[in-house]
């Protein structure tokens, strides 16, 4: 899903600068961080950073989110492994000479 986050960079050592940006993330009912900490109902980005919905305690909170559209020529939001190449061929359609 796409999620908008807000925060301050750098977070430590000075006033920093506020930011607001959109990043791809997944929503997890339960997520265990590398240190073993359990997080419930949270968003996790590709770097493994856990972000909570707006209003909950956190330095960078998610203010808005939206489910990404389906892949072209399909009804799914993600394709993995051996299904990727056939999905690409289907989306591209017949090649023009």
N, C-alpha and C positions, 0 to 999 in steps of 0.2 A: 504494500500500500504506500501511498505518498503521505507524508506527515510533515506539517509545518512545526518548526521548533523555534523557541526563543531563548535567549540567554545573554551572557556577557563574556567577552573574550578580551584579554585573558581573565580567567576567573579569579586568580590569586594575584596579589602584589600590585595594587593600584586600582584606579577606578575602572579601567578597561573600557570597552565599547560595546554597546548593546547590538545584538543581531537578531534577525528573523529570517529563516530560510526553509526550503522544502527539500526533504531527503527521502529516499526509498527506505522503508522499514517493514518489519513484521510485527504483528501484535501477538503477544503471548499471554495465555491464561496463567501459566507458571513458567518462569525462566530461572535457571540456576547459573549465576555468574561463575567465572573461573575460580573465584575464591570460595565458592560454596554458598554464597548468599542467595536466598530465595526471593524472587520478585514476583508479585502477582499483578495481573491486569496491567501490563506494561508494553512499551514499544522497544524494539531492539534494532539498532542499525547494523550495517555490514561490518563495522569495527567492533561490534559487541557492546557498544555503549547502551546502557539501559536508560530510557527516558519515560517519565510518568505523565499521565494526562494532566492538563492544566488544573491548578487548584490543589494538587498534591505536592508534598515536599520534594524538591529537586532543583538542581541548578539550571538544567535545561529541560523545560517542560514542553509537551506536545500541545499545541493550541488548536489545530485542525487536522483532520485526516480524511482520506478518500481512497476507496478501492480503485486500483488501476484497471484500465479497460482490458477486455479479453484480447488475446493474440489474434492477428489477422487470420481469417479463414478458419476460425475455430471458436470453441465455446469455453476454453480454459484460460487461466491467467498465468500458467507456467508449464513448461515442458522440459523434461530432463533426460539425459542419457541418450539412448538409441532412438528416442522419439523426436529428437531435435531436427535432424536432417530431413526426414519426411515432412515435418511441419513447415520448415523453411521452403521446401520445394512447393508445397501446397500454397503458401502465402505468396510466393513469387510468381506462380502461374507458369504457363508455357514460355520458354525463352524465345525471344525474337531474334531472327538472324540478321 
